[in-house]
Amino acid sequence: MKVAVDDEVCAGHGVCTVLCPEVFVLEDAGYARAIAEEVPAQHEAAVREAEIRCPTRAIRVQ
């Protein structure tokens, strides 16, 4: 599975970083970024949860 954060949509709420800090980080500017394009299998459920709970729908999972 692949994941990306749309930096034009992300508002920096940080929900993804709370749900899956192994895959998402907040950058200095306050916006989320996926630190791994390919999601390790053990984190797939958390990444899908982050996708669902993102207030601005900035997370894209493929």
FENGIRA-V195191 format. One record per residue. N is the residue number from 0. RES is the residue in one letter. OMEGA is omega in degrees with one decimal (999 if undefined). Layout:
n->N res->RES omega->OMEGA
n->N res->RES omega->OMEGA
This chain:
n->0 res->M omega->177.8
n->1 res->K omega->179.1
n->2 res->V omega->176.3
n->3 res->A omega->175.6
n->4 res->V omega->177.8
n->5 res->D omega->-175.5
n->6 res->D omega->176.0
n->7 res->E omega->-178.5
n->8 res->V omega->-177.8
n->9 res->C omega->178.7
n->10 res->A omega->175.4
n->11 res->G omega->179.2
n->12 res->H omega->176.0
n->13 res->G omega->179.0
n->14 res->V omega->-178.5
n->15 res->C omega->-178.5
n->16 res->T omega->176.0
n->17 res->V omega->-177.3
n->18 res->L omega->-177.0
n->19 res->C omega->-179.0
n->20 res->P omega->177.1
n->21 res->E omega->-177.3
n->22 res->V omega->-175.9
n->23 res->F omega->174.3
n->24 res->V omega->171.2
n->25 res->L omega->178.7
n->26 res->E omega->-179.0
n->27 res->D omega->179.7
n->28 res->A omega->176.6
n->29 res->G omega->-179.0
n->30 res->Y omega->-177.3
n->31 res->A omega->176.4
n->32 res->R omega->173.7
n->33 res->A omega->-177.6
n->34 res->I omega->176.2
n->35 res->A omega->179.2
n->36 res->E omega->176.7
n->37 res->E omega->-177.2
n->38 res->V omega->174.8
n->39 res->P omega->-175.2
n->40 res->A omega->-176.9
n->41 res->Q omega->-179.2
n->42 res->H omega->-176.6
n->43 res->E omega->-179.2
n->44 res->A omega->179.8
n->45 res->A omega->178.5
n->46 res->V omega->176.7
n->47 res->R omega->176.7
n->48 res->E omega->177.7
n->49 res->A omega->177.8
n->50 res->E omega->-178.6
n->51 res->I omega->-173.8
n->52 res->R omega->179.8
n->53 res->C omega->-176.7
n->54 res->P omega->-177.9
n->55 res->T omega->-179.8
n->56 res->R omega->-177.5
n->57 res->A omega->-175.8
n->58 res->I omega->178.9
n->59 res->R omega->178.2
n->60 res->V omega->177.4
n->61 res->Q omega->999
